[in-house]
Amino acid sequence: MPAIGAAFFNNFVQAMVAGVSYGDVVQSNTQYVAVSSKNNYISALEGYFNMDSPLFNDPRVRFGNWNGHWYGLREQIATPRHTITYNRLIFEQSGVESPYEAYKRGQWTWSTMIEMGMQTTRDLNGDAIIDQWGLDTWKNSGLPLATIYFLPSNGADAAEFDSNGRLQVTLTTPAAMEAIEFVRSLSSTYNVMPASNKAGEFYQRNLAAMYLGNPQSVTVQLKMDTYGTHGIVSYPVGPRMEGKKMPEGTVGEYFFAVPYNVPESDKKAIARILVDLNAVWNKNIEPYLDTDEYYRDLYKAWDDGTENMEMLIEMGKRQQPLAAAYNSTLYNPITLNLFNDIFLNNLSTASAVDKYKPMIVDAINAMY
């Protein structure tokens, strides 16, 4: 089963243009849905399934939605994207409750994270230089990427679907602008995080209390964690989401799709195979996405015997496909350039949005 990834997509396109078979089932990615559907590279699947079944109306299963159609079944629930790692020892030594404890109390908010960051940012040797930070992230790219995660924590997104199902740029909404300014304030106002060009080395040396990471970095930390030092928690919520839980996003996820040039007579049988291939439900083809059992098995490599597993189960259950997950190859690089100008080049948020919004609009229009 070929995969449509960065290394394979051009080959797939060449095969489709030439009318050459590329296989009956391909492993595609949300970032290629628009261009693939626009050019008839993959098939819309709604006509091959019983759409009255709740199974195929679950957005965690029915994946690759675009322009009124859907193009695939999800391979499996992904690793939670909006994950913060924290150093339990630093919180204990500082006499500060952990982010997970605040989360369980329903108080895991932006302001709580700032307060914790201020309580754990310290000059350890009295030389007037900060040695231990409240927060750390990847060098240079960390804050731009973290901003994409902070947007939904305030009920925003880089782009969202309107009432007609068309993707629109929403970076200028008050909720989005608040999220961008909040991320900027971590270094510029509250001084709980090193500047982008100096970040990336403190958490790994046990000199930062929290780490705004990605699933890969979190996985590495937890697999290396033989002493239960590292905890995980979802991103805190902003003022427009207080009292709610962070919507767990799915960005660039894989799903099973059927090439457009597969004979029509074969597509129904192939659709059945897709169900059998799919790892989202059990052997009886019954969805069990809301059971702890599914997520315990899915995240078992991360199970360190602490509350981390409970956090992962909660985050896994509330995953949903956020609009910004779609076709990141077309407009997310522009969005990241926008954030790079803000955090690395000190461009004001308003100026950066004015500069890049027309480019994002053009990229989205090219998807239709």
Wavefront OBJ file of the C-alpha trace (Angstrom):
o trace
v 0.000 0.000 0.000
v 1.811 3.143 -1.182
v 1.883 6.224 1.017
v 1.209 9.764 -0.177
v 3.805 11.633 1.820
v 6.224 14.359 0.889
v 8.538 11.854 -0.802
v 5.770 10.040 -2.674
v 3.224 12.708 -3.605
v 4.937 13.797 -6.834
v 5.221 10.175 -7.971
v 1.546 9.647 -7.168
v 0.538 12.729 -9.167
v 2.650 11.630 -12.142
v 1.046 8.199 -12.058
v -2.479 9.645 -11.887
v -1.827 12.101 -14.744
v -0.435 9.260 -16.844
v -3.391 7.021 -15.995
v -1.111 4.478 -14.349
v -2.358 2.414 -11.406
v -0.807 3.410 -8.101
v -2.528 0.682 -6.094
v -6.094 0.111 -4.925
v -5.543 1.771 -1.550
v -3.125 4.556 -0.637
v -2.156 6.030 2.684
v -2.869 9.734 2.262
v -2.546 12.754 4.526
v -4.911 15.592 5.358
v -2.488 18.110 3.893
v -3.020 16.647 0.411
v -6.822 16.360 0.488
v -7.663 19.589 -1.349
v -5.200 19.247 -4.212
v -5.992 15.524 -4.548
v -9.759 16.041 -4.683
v -9.556 19.115 -6.926
v -7.537 17.170 -9.501
v -9.423 13.861 -9.147
v -6.480 11.980 -7.646
v -8.525 10.287 -4.903
v -12.166 9.213 -4.749
v -14.976 10.610 -2.625
v -16.185 7.679 -0.512
v -19.598 8.641 0.858
v -21.372 6.544 -1.807
v -19.707 3.314 -0.722
v -20.704 3.199 2.957
v -23.882 3.086 4.991
v -24.048 6.725 5.977
v -26.809 5.996 8.517
v -24.250 4.199 10.662
v -22.908 6.319 13.548
v -19.522 4.804 12.776
v -19.133 6.867 9.618
v -20.430 10.067 11.160
v -17.715 10.180 13.812
v -15.169 12.838 12.734
v -12.461 10.805 14.425
v -13.100 7.992 11.942
v -14.392 9.634 8.785
v -11.380 11.618 7.739
v -10.170 13.641 4.795
v -13.298 15.827 4.635
v -13.148 18.486 1.972
v -15.587 20.666 0.019
v -18.679 18.644 0.896
v -17.125 15.201 0.450
v -14.991 12.833 2.450
v -12.092 10.880 1.091
v -10.874 8.366 3.632
v -11.025 6.427 6.855
v -8.585 7.319 9.547
v -5.750 4.939 10.216
v -5.745 5.420 13.979
v -6.126 8.110 16.606
v -2.981 10.195 16.657
v -0.680 11.237 19.437
v -2.180 14.300 21.169
v -0.739 17.417 19.591
v -1.374 20.013 22.265
v 0.882 18.582 24.953
v 3.088 20.311 27.509
v 5.742 18.348 29.380
v 6.678 19.461 32.879
v 9.412 18.577 35.363
v 7.796 17.233 38.531
v 10.944 17.721 40.610
v 11.172 21.443 39.848
v 7.547 21.955 40.860
v 8.043 19.976 44.073
v 11.254 21.812 44.981
v 9.591 25.166 44.259
v 6.565 24.323 46.405
v 4.256 24.907 43.441
v 1.374 22.632 42.497
v 1.833 20.802 39.205
v 0.044 21.741 35.970
v -1.825 18.425 36.131
v -3.162 19.276 39.601
v -4.386 22.633 38.297
v -5.922 20.857 35.299
v -7.825 18.419 37.519
v -9.202 21.364 39.535
v -10.394 23.022 36.325
v -7.924 25.888 36.840
v -5.415 25.159 34.074
v -5.572 28.518 32.298
v -3.163 30.908 30.612
v -2.958 32.995 33.772
v -2.210 29.905 35.884
v 0.587 28.908 33.530
v 2.062 32.421 33.722
v 1.886 32.346 37.524
v 3.603 28.943 37.625
v 6.199 30.191 35.158
v 6.986 33.191 37.356
v 7.263 30.985 40.454
v 9.718 28.616 38.767
v 11.852 31.142 36.842
v 14.917 31.718 39.006
v 18.412 33.052 39.319
v 19.988 30.086 41.105
v 23.416 31.526 41.898
v 22.775 35.205 42.569
v 24.545 36.580 39.488
v 21.422 38.396 38.220
v 21.163 35.992 35.263
v 18.227 33.608 34.972
v 19.429 30.016 35.232
v 16.098 28.186 35.484
v 13.129 29.122 33.304
v 9.444 28.534 33.811
v 9.040 27.530 30.164
v 11.211 26.307 27.333
v 10.587 25.198 23.752
v 12.486 24.410 20.546
v 15.102 26.904 19.486
v 13.811 29.446 16.915
v 10.848 27.394 15.617
v 9.308 26.638 19.013
v 7.185 29.730 19.587
v 5.867 29.927 15.996
v 4.749 26.293 16.209
v 3.422 26.652 19.748
v 1.280 29.572 18.566
v -0.581 27.247 16.204
v -1.391 25.160 19.290
v -2.316 28.146 21.463
v -4.866 29.427 18.925
v -7.474 26.708 19.659
v -6.814 27.098 23.388
v -8.653 30.428 23.029
v -11.316 29.141 20.650
v -9.460 30.352 17.551
v -7.685 28.879 14.549
v -5.517 30.104 11.700
v -8.353 29.279 9.317
v -11.864 27.975 9.866
v -14.749 26.697 7.766
v -17.611 29.138 7.287
v -21.321 28.233 7.175
v -20.929 27.209 3.533
v -18.070 24.848 4.325
v -15.424 27.069 2.759
v -12.109 27.673 4.501
v -11.545 31.280 5.583
v -8.575 33.042 7.198
v -9.457 33.831 10.815
v -6.156 35.131 12.181
v -7.645 38.613 12.587
v -10.402 37.564 15.002
v -10.069 38.935 18.546
v -9.588 35.399 19.892
v -6.719 34.703 17.484
v -5.015 38.046 18.096
v -5.237 37.465 21.860
v -3.562 34.065 21.478
v -0.704 35.478 19.402
v -0.139 38.331 21.852
v -0.216 35.893 24.766
v 2.581 33.801 23.264
v 4.584 36.972 22.601
v 4.139 38.003 26.240
v 5.827 34.858 27.595
v 9.225 36.370 26.807
v 8.565 40.054 26.253
v 6.286 40.822 29.199
v 6.506 38.097 31.818
v 10.069 36.912 31.134
v 9.221 33.282 31.961
v 10.723 31.908 28.752
v 14.018 32.618 26.968
v 13.920 34.394 23.617
v 13.288 32.099 20.641
v 16.911 32.143 19.518
v 18.101 31.081 22.984
v 15.478 28.438 23.771
v 15.735 24.702 23.319
v 18.381 23.550 25.768
v 17.050 24.308 29.242
v 14.352 21.671 29.754
v 16.619 18.838 28.652
v 19.133 19.971 31.320
v 16.456 20.127 34.044
v 16.629 23.925 33.971
v 13.049 24.637 32.869
v 9.817 23.702 34.597
v 7.658 23.279 31.476
v 8.300 22.482 27.831
v 6.080 23.507 24.929
v 6.860 20.501 22.807
v 5.441 18.225 20.162
v 4.501 14.534 20.415
v 7.917 13.406 19.242
v 9.798 15.389 21.871
v 7.340 14.326 24.561
v 7.681 10.674 23.544
v 11.455 10.883 23.767
v 11.255 12.468 27.205
v 8.854 9.867 28.585
v 10.647 6.863 27.115
v 13.887 8.080 28.693
v 12.144 8.852 31.973
v 12.948 5.977 34.330
v 12.296 8.000 37.490
v 8.853 9.447 36.735
v 10.326 12.945 36.511
v 8.219 14.182 33.603
v 4.510 14.841 33.635
v 2.286 15.798 30.717
v -0.727 18.054 30.493
v -2.767 19.590 27.689
v -2.322 23.236 26.753
v -4.027 25.668 29.169
v -7.130 27.506 28.024
v -7.392 31.221 27.334
v -10.067 33.668 28.553
v -12.500 32.746 25.768
v -12.319 29.048 26.660
v -12.342 29.179 30.467
v -14.572 26.482 31.924
v -13.988 24.341 28.828
v -11.377 21.774 27.841
v -8.731 22.333 25.206
v -9.923 20.889 21.851
v -7.255 18.397 20.876
v -6.283 19.045 17.281
v -5.208 16.656 14.577
v -2.675 18.129 12.191
v -1.374 16.344 9.102
v -2.911 12.974 9.974
v -2.828 9.892 7.783
v -5.860 8.056 6.474
v -6.688 5.361 3.938
v -7.884 6.602 0.532
v -8.791 5.113 -2.849
v -7.169 6.462 -6.049
v -9.649 7.988 -8.480
v -8.669 5.702 -11.364
v -9.555 2.486 -9.542
v -12.373 0.806 -11.545
v -15.810 1.710 -10.225
v -16.725 -1.967 -9.970
v -13.890 -2.490 -7.474
v -14.482 0.486 -5.211
v -17.237 -1.031 -3.047
v -15.099 -4.082 -2.282
v -12.116 -1.850 -1.582
v -14.234 0.256 0.774
v -14.906 -2.930 2.735
v -11.171 -3.605 2.855
v -10.631 -0.105 4.240
v -12.864 -0.976 7.172
v -10.935 -4.190 7.780
v -7.609 -2.357 7.563
v -8.630 0.363 9.936
v -7.269 0.255 13.460
v -9.870 2.577 14.953
v -12.388 -0.150 15.861
v -12.244 -3.717 17.110
v -12.561 -7.044 15.275
v -16.357 -6.815 15.348
v -16.151 -3.546 13.401
v -17.647 -1.702 16.368
v -16.246 1.684 17.307
v -14.785 1.845 20.759
v -13.154 5.245 20.631
v -14.732 6.291 23.918
v -13.288 3.470 25.995
v -10.202 3.739 28.175
v -9.096 0.362 26.806
v -8.499 1.737 23.318
v -6.248 4.570 24.490
v -4.377 2.478 27.063
v -3.373 0.163 24.255
v -2.651 3.010 21.818
v -0.418 4.919 24.238
v 1.074 1.965 26.123
v 4.622 2.956 25.118
v 4.126 6.112 27.204
v 2.769 4.371 30.303
v 5.147 5.178 33.149
v 2.769 4.181 35.921
v 1.811 7.775 36.716
v -1.175 9.993 35.953
v 0.301 10.618 32.495
v -1.814 7.783 31.100
v -5.006 9.322 32.469
v -4.068 12.630 30.851
v -3.403 10.925 27.511
v -6.731 9.087 27.659
v -8.600 12.339 28.272
v -6.802 14.119 25.433
v -7.261 11.202 23.059
v -10.999 11.067 23.618
v -11.554 14.704 22.722
v -9.500 14.865 19.548
v -11.152 16.536 16.589
v -9.985 17.648 13.146
v -9.317 21.371 13.434
v -9.639 23.434 10.263
v -5.978 24.400 10.304
v -5.076 20.730 9.940
v -6.107 20.838 6.302
v -3.571 21.337 3.547
v -0.802 22.658 5.707
v 1.494 22.362 2.698
v -0.387 25.243 1.092
v -0.961 27.804 3.804
v 0.650 26.678 7.058
v 4.172 27.545 5.827
v 2.911 31.077 5.219
v 1.362 31.119 8.687
v 4.659 29.961 10.178
v 6.490 32.715 8.291
v 4.046 35.168 9.829
v 4.834 33.885 13.324
v 8.569 33.844 12.557
v 8.380 37.545 11.703
v 6.668 38.185 15.031
v 8.896 36.127 17.310
v 12.251 36.213 15.529
v 12.117 39.574 13.740
v 10.002 41.466 16.321
v 7.367 42.555 13.810
v 4.154 43.680 15.489
v 1.264 41.232 15.391
v -0.949 43.638 13.429
v 1.784 44.362 10.861
v 2.578 40.673 10.421
v -1.078 39.758 9.910
v -1.524 42.599 7.391
v 1.583 41.420 5.522
v 0.745 37.719 5.303
v -3.045 37.524 5.270
v -3.329 38.191 1.484
v -0.823 35.381 0.847
v -2.808 32.963 3.019
v -6.039 33.962 1.258
v -4.438 33.290 -2.141
v -3.148 29.904 -0.960
v -6.584 28.899 0.321
v -8.324 30.076 -2.872
v -5.934 27.885 -4.857
v -7.285 24.882 -2.966
v -10.729 25.191 -4.589
l 1 2 3 4 5 6 7 8 9 10 11 12 13 14 15 16 17 18 19 20 21 22 23 24 25 26 27 28 29 30 31 32 33 34 35 36 37 38 39 40 41 42 43 44 45 46 47 48 49 50 51 52 53 54 55 56 57 58 59 60 61 62 63 64 65 66 67 68 69 70 71 72 73 74 75 76 77 78 79 80 81 82 83 84 85 86 87 88 89 90 91 92 93 94 95 96 97 98 99 100 101 102 103 104 105 106 107 108 109 110 111 112 113 114 115 116 117 118 119 120 121 122 123 124 125 126 127 128 129 130 131 132 133 134 135 136 137 138 139 140 141 142 143 144 145 146 147 148 149 150 151 152 153 154 155 156 157 158 159 160 161 162 163 164 165 166 167 168 169 170 171 172 173 174 175 176 177 178 179 180 181 182 183 184 185 186 187 188 189 190 191 192 193 194 195 196 197 198 199 200 201 202 203 204 205 206 207 208 209 210 211 212 213 214 215 216 217 218 219 220 221 222 223 224 225 226 227 228 229 230 231 232 233 234 235 236 237 238 239 240 241 242 243 244 245 246 247 248 249 250 251 252 253 254 255 256 257 258 259 260 261 262 263 264 265 266 267 268 269 270 271 272 273 274 275 276 277 278 279 280 281 282 283 284 285 286 287 288 289 290 291 292 293 294 295 296 297 298 299 300 301 302 303 304 305 306 307 308 309 310 311 312 313 314 315 316 317 318 319 320 321 322 323 324 325 326 327 328 329 330 331 332 333 334 335 336 337 338 339 340 341 342 343 344 345 346 347 348 349 350 351 352 353 354 355 356 357 358 359 360 361 362 363 364 365 366 367 368
